[in-house]
Amino acid sequence: MNLDDIKVNILVDGVDEATEKVEKLVKTLKEAKTLADELASMKFDIKFKD
């Protein structure tokens, strides 16, 4: 059986928009991780009132 290569050009609507949203999500997740790390490293002073 001989298989030939077939080239097909296609256009898929919405790929660019999806790519932009994924990039925005990645940026947001990185920012969220940074904030979570900052919160985790915070120290609190607890003082009791008389």
LOLORO-541967 format. One record per residue (C-alpha): residue number from 1; residue in one letter; y, z, x. Coordinates in Angstrom, 3 decimals. Each point is the difference from the previous one (the first is absolute). Layout:
BEGIN
k;r;v;w;u
NUM;a;Y;Z;X
...
This chain:
BEGIN
k;r;v;w;u
1;m;0.000;0.000;0.000
2;n;3.349;-1.047;1.468
3;l;3.049;2.088;-0.935
4;d;3.417;-1.629;0.197
5;d;3.295;1.826;0.394
6;i;2.299;-0.206;-2.980
7;k;3.663;0.928;0.306
8;v;1.796;1.116;-3.134
9;n;3.669;0.924;-0.275
10;i;0.695;2.595;-2.674
11;l;2.988;1.942;-1.231
12;v;-0.523;3.518;-1.296
13;d;2.874;1.424;-2.005
14;g;1.029;3.572;0.692
15;v;-1.345;0.372;3.538
16;d;3.466;0.316;1.546
17;e;1.030;2.622;-2.555
18;a;-3.230;1.934;0.540
19;t;0.514;-0.109;3.771
20;e;3.527;1.376;-0.362
21;k;-1.254;2.824;-2.233
22;v;-2.759;0.882;2.457
23;e;2.524;0.130;2.839
24;k;2.254;2.242;-2.100
25;l;-2.962;2.250;-0.829
26;v;-0.962;0.303;3.672
27;k;3.593;0.964;0.872
28;t;0.079;2.576;-2.812
29;l;-3.326;1.497;1.078
30;k;1.225;0.305;3.598
31;e;3.133;1.773;-1.218
32;a;-2.108;2.302;-2.189
33;k;-2.231;0.874;2.969
34;t;3.053;0.803;2.104
35;l;1.382;2.270;-2.720
36;a;-3.375;1.702;-0.469
37;d;-0.254;0.617;3.748
38;e;3.515;1.439;0.063
39;l;-0.779;2.309;-2.918
40;a;-3.265;1.101;1.599
41;s;1.772;0.959;3.202
42;m;2.790;1.988;-1.686
43;k;0.135;3.734;0.531
44;f;1.308;2.341;-2.645
45;d;1.521;3.422;0.470
46;i;-0.848;2.362;-2.791
47;k;2.314;2.979;-0.416
48;f;-0.474;2.791;-2.469
49;k;2.937;1.571;-1.807
50;d;0.278;3.746;-0.282
